[in-house]
Amino acid sequence: MSVISFSTTGAETGHRLDTVIATRYPYLSRSFASQLIRQAHITVNGAAKKAGYLVKFNDMVKAQIPASQAVVGLEPEPIPLSILFEDSDIIVINKPPGLVVHPAAGHKCGTLANALLHHHQDLKGVGDERRPGIVHRLDKDTSGALVVAKNNITYDRLCSQFKNRQIQKNYLALVYGKVKAPMGIMNSPIGRHPVDRKKMSTKTVRGRNAETQWKIKEIFSTTTLLDLSLKTGRTHQIRVHCAGIGHPVVGDGRYGGKKRWKDTPSKELQQVLKSAKRQMLHAWKLAFMHPCTGKIMAFECPLPEDMALMLGTLRHHK
């Protein structure tokens, strides 16, 4: 059993207990945190609370995470990995689109977690047993750089860097429309959609602060390639922010980018954009301080084939 405890900050005041837990500890999903709260494994000031309890400043939160909560049947699988870097402490992966990071409803196997266990069996005791070594996530259909801890010391230190926003994360996103300003900041708060609880939204009653910096990388006839830097790590942050300013990510079926190709006057371009089978979003750069050596490390991921081909075709139609 692992134990975590902390005092809530002013920024966390007024937010749900399960959300605060999931935000502080990315390896604990909100649903898993809710389950632990219901089972009284998480207490506030020594008392059991509901998942929806709104924390107060300086609440003392304590969580006991039973080892029995590990996913039964999480087994090593010989899934190929594109490794950018590896030493005795960390692995940096170039995650392909379509690969789920860890087991969840509907994805009990065939995940990055299964592949990592096959590559390095000692990961089984690192961090959350349901997500061995994994300190952050990318959506299933988002490709790019992802760092994994190989031992509990590096795991805790990387989690701390993410919590304190010391990790540099840059993405490339192909969005609909011609973005006018050369650069800018999107900072609308993000929370659960008021109607569709499976979605996030900037139109929410209780949103959390979110900041995405962007600059134009390339402009095409009806789309724009943006280079974006995340200052916070909210769920679906880039996709929600881009949709919120009227420039959804191409191929993003959840946030308005799946059928937007119909607005494109060119039949040829319609076919090009219609061919997107996923959101055209790629985590191209990841920089952080090595958790043991203290050295600043930066990694860049080449574009996946589908996104590279689409951009190449769009350049011919400028």
C-alpha positions, 0 to 999 in steps of 0.5 A: 500500500502506498500513502500520499498526503498534502495540504490544499493550496489557495488555487485548489480551493473550491474544486472537487476532491477527486479533481484535485487528486487527479490533477496533483497525481496524473497517474491517478485518473479522476474515476479511480480517485472517486473510487478510492474516495467512496471506499474511504481510502482518501480522507480530508482532515481525517474524515471521509468525504464525497468525491464532489466535496469542494476542498477548502484552503489548507485541508489535509488530504491523505490517501492510502492506495491499496496494492490490490487496486492494480489492474488484474491481468496487466501483462507484458505484450510484445508491442513495438516501441519507438524509443528516443532515449533510454538510460537506467532511470527514464525512457522517452517514447515516440508514441504512435497515433492509435495507441492507448497509454494505459488500460481503461474501459474498453482497452484492457490490453494492447496499451503502451503500459503493456508494451513497457512491461514487456520492454522492462519488467521491473516497471511493475513496481514503479508508481501506480501498478495500473500505469507502471512508470507512466507520469503523464498521458497523451490521448489515444489519437495524439502522437509524440513524445512521452517520458516514462520513469524506470524507478520510484525515485525518478517517478516521484521527481518527474511527477513533481516537475509536472506538478510544478510546471517545469516540463516544456511540452510543444505540440503541432496542430493543424487547425481549420481556418486561417488564424490571423494573429501571428501568435497569442495566448488562449487562457479560457478556463476548462471544465466538464461540458455542462451537458455532455460529461464525456467532453471538456469545455470552455463554457463550464460553470466551474472551470480550472485555469488553463493556458496555451501559448501558440504561434503560426508555423505555416498557413495553407489555403483553408487551414493553419499549422500551429506550434503550441506550448502548454503551460497547464495540463488540462484534459484535451486542453489544446483541442478544447482551446482551439475549438473554443476560438473557432479553429478546431483541430482537423480530424477531431470528431469530439470537438468539431473538427471531423466534418469541417472539411465540408466548408472547404470550397475546393473538392480536392482539398475536401478529400485531403482533409476528409481523409484524416482518421484522427485529430492532427495533433502531435507532441513534437517536443518534450524538455525536462530536467533529468530527475537524477543528473539534473541535466536539461534534456530535450527531445523532438519527435518527427511527424507521423506518416499520416500528418506528414503526408497531409501537410505535404499535400496541403503545401501543393494547394496553397 
